[in-house]
């Protein structure tokens, strides 16, 4: 019983940290627009209204990456939410 209470306390603390740090994470992600983020933002916008195959070709060519898992998650989210919010949710 004591062990269960400790586990719930740990989970609660972790959730509080997430709630407190997420706005900061989002703010910082909106401020950094250079480097590789420039290309990730471009790709995110470009694939938001494209089909799967066309989006994958854009993703692969612009990012020089063939990570299928990351592509699928990015493609699914790109038509639903803003990129910085998406990255904040993943973090």
C-alpha positions in Angstrom: 0.0 0.0 0.0 2.8 2.4 0.8 4.6 1.5 -2.4 1.4 2.3 -4.4 1.1 5.6 -2.7 4.7 6.5 -3.6 4.2 5.5 -7.2 1.1 7.7 -7.4 3.1 10.6 -5.9 5.8 10.1 -8.5 3.3 10.1 -11.3 1.5 13.2 -10.0 4.9 15.0 -9.7 5.8 14.1 -13.2 2.4 15.4 -14.5 2.9 18.7 -12.6 6.4 19.0 -14.2 4.9 18.4 -17.7 2.2 21.0 -17.1 4.6 23.6 -15.8 7.4 23.0 -18.4 5.2 22.6 -21.5 4.5 26.3 -22.0 8.2 27.1 -21.7 9.1 24.3 -24.1 6.6 25.7 -26.6 7.9 29.3 -26.2 11.4 28.2 -26.8 10.5 26.2 -29.8 8.9 29.2 -31.4 12.0 31.3 -30.8 14.5 29.0 -32.5 13.9 29.1 -36.2 17.3 28.6 -37.7 19.5 25.6 -38.4 17.8 22.4 -39.2 14.5 23.7 -37.8 14.2 25.9 -40.9 14.0 22.7 -43.1 11.7 20.8 -40.7 9.2 23.7 -40.6 9.3 23.9 -44.4 8.6 20.2 -44.8 5.9 20.3 -42.1 4.1 23.0 -44.1 4.7 21.4 -47.5 3.3 18.0 -46.6 0.3 19.1 -44.7 -2.0 18.9 -47.7 -0.3 16.3 -49.8 -0.8 12.6 -50.2 1.3 9.9 -48.5 3.7 9.2 -51.4 4.2 12.8 -52.5 4.8 13.8 -48.9 7.3 11.1 -48.4 9.2 12.2 -51.5 9.2 15.8 -50.3 10.3 14.7 -46.8 13.1 12.5 -48.1 14.4 15.0 -50.6 14.3 18.1 -48.3 15.6 16.5 -45.2 17.8 13.9 -46.8 16.2 11.4 -44.4 14.3 8.1 -45.0 13.1 7.6 -41.4 9.7 6.1 -42.1 8.4 6.2 -38.5 9.2 9.8 -38.0 7.8 10.7 -41.4 4.5 8.9 -40.7 4.0 10.7 -37.4 5.0 14.0 -38.9 2.7 13.5 -41.9 -0.3 12.6 -39.8 0.2 15.5 -37.4 1.0 18.1 -40.2 -2.6 18.4 -41.2 -3.9 18.6 -37.7 -1.8 20.9 -35.5 0.9 23.5 -35.7 4.4 22.2 -35.8 5.7 23.8 -32.6 2.7 22.5 -30.7 3.3 19.1 -32.2 6.9 19.1 -31.1 5.9 20.3 -27.6 3.5 17.4 -27.3 6.1 14.9 -28.3 8.6 16.3 -25.9 
